[in-house]
């Protein structure tokens, strides 16, 4: 069982580029939390809309069960919004934004979205992982603390 983290490109004006790497501490926490829950994470940062669409298709045909999707600059992409309903994997939409400057979200009825994690900068990825683990029934951790419902 795997959880895919797929990050769309970022835009600054006319410049579109691959998303900045997640902070080392957040990345380490994601990996350790996944291991504690008996799963793994695979991360892919995409530099274009086409790369994002391809990564989602590959994840959908792999052993992953949930995708953490940060659409980045592709949040308004008609191609992305047409693809999502055809994917089998559920996804958690995640944005590494700040609560004072929220990013736009995908429409609520597009695909099998099970939640949105936003407003906590890079820590939103940890929140998204907890939503995914709860969805998979793996939210219990070794110390006996339960996060979720």
C-alpha positions in Angstrom: 0.0 0.0 0.0 1.3 3.4 -1.0 0.3 7.0 -0.8 1.4 9.2 -3.6 2.2 12.9 -3.1 1.9 14.6 -6.4 2.8 18.3 -6.5 1.9 20.5 -9.5 4.0 23.3 -10.9 4.2 26.7 -9.3 3.7 29.9 -11.1 5.3 33.3 -10.5 3.9 35.7 -13.0 4.5 34.1 -16.5 7.2 31.8 -15.1 6.1 28.2 -14.4 8.5 26.0 -12.5 8.7 22.8 -10.4 7.5 23.3 -6.8 10.1 24.0 -4.2 11.1 20.9 -2.2 9.2 20.3 0.9 11.1 21.3 4.1 13.4 18.5 5.3 11.6 18.2 8.6 8.2 17.9 7.0 9.4 15.4 4.5 11.0 13.3 7.3 7.8 13.5 9.4 5.7 12.4 6.4 7.9 9.4 5.8 8.0 8.4 9.5 4.3 8.8 9.9 3.6 6.7 6.9 5.9 3.9 8.1 4.3 4.0 11.6 0.9 3.5 9.8 2.3 0.5 7.8 2.4 2.3 4.4 4.8 4.2 2.3 4.9 7.5 0.5 6.1 8.3 -3.0 6.6 11.9 -3.9 6.6 13.5 -7.4 7.1 17.2 -8.1 6.0 18.2 -11.6 7.2 21.0 -13.7 4.3 21.3 -16.1 0.6 20.5 -16.5 1.3 17.6 -18.8 3.8 16.1 -16.3 1.2 16.5 -13.5 -1.5 14.7 -15.6 1.0 11.9 -16.5 2.0 11.5 -12.9 -1.7 11.1 -11.8 -2.3 8.5 -14.5 0.8 6.5 -13.4 -0.2 6.7 -9.7 -3.7 5.5 -10.7 -2.2 2.4 -12.3 0.2 1.6 -9.5 -0.3 0.2 -6.0 -1.3 3.5 -4.5 -4.6 3.8 -2.9 -4.7 7.5 -2.1 -3.1 10.5 -3.7 -2.2 13.8 -1.9 -2.6 16.2 -4.8 -1.3 19.8 -4.7 -2.5 21.1 -8.1 -0.3 24.2 -7.7 -0.6 26.5 -10.8 -2.9 23.9 -12.5 -5.8 24.4 -10.0 -7.9 26.0 -12.8 -6.7 23.5 -15.5 -9.7 22.1 -17.5 -7.5 19.1 -18.5 -6.9 18.3 -14.8 -10.6 18.7 -14.0 -11.5 16.4 -16.9 -9.0 13.7 -15.8 -9.8 13.5 -12.1 -13.3 11.9 -12.4 -11.7 9.0 -14.4 -9.2 8.1 -11.8 -9.8 5.2 -9.4 -7.7 6.5 -6.5 -9.3 8.8 -4.0 -7.3 12.0 -3.4 -6.8 14.6 -0.7 -6.3 18.1 -2.2 -3.5 19.8 -0.4 -2.2 23.4 -0.6 0.9 24.7 1.2 -0.6 28.1 1.6 -1.0 30.3 4.6 -4.4 30.9 6.2 -4.0 34.6 5.5 -3.5 34.1 1.8 -5.5 31.0 0.8 -4.9 29.4 -2.7 -7.8 28.5 -4.9 -9.2 25.0 -4.7 -10.4 22.6 -7.3 -14.2 22.4 -7.6 -15.7 20.2 -4.8 -17.4 17.7 -7.1 -14.4 16.8 -9.3 -13.3 13.2 -8.8 -13.0 11.2 -5.6 -11.8 14.0 -3.3 -12.0 12.9 0.3 -10.8 16.2 1.9 -8.9 19.4 1.6 -5.9 20.3 3.7 -4.8 24.0 3.5 -3.8 27.0 5.6 -0.9 25.5 7.5 1.9 26.1 4.9 4.0 22.9 4.4 2.4 21.4 7.5 -0.8 21.0 5.4 0.9 17.9 3.9 0.9 16.3 7.4 -2.8 17.1 7.8 -3.5 15.7 4.3 -1.6 12.5 5.2 -3.8 12.1 8.3 -6.9 12.4 6.2 -5.6 9.8 3.8 -4.6 7.4 6.6 -8.0 7.8 8.3 -9.7 7.0 5.0 -7.5 3.9 4.7 -8.3 2.9 8.3 -4.6 3.2 9.2 -4.7 6.3 11.5 -3.7 4.4 14.6 0.0 4.8 15.5 2.4 2.8 17.7 1.9 5.1 20.8 -1.8 4.5 20.7 -2.9 8.0 19.8 -5.8 8.3 17.4 -6.1 11.2 15.0 -9.4 11.6 13.2 -12.9 10.7 13.9 
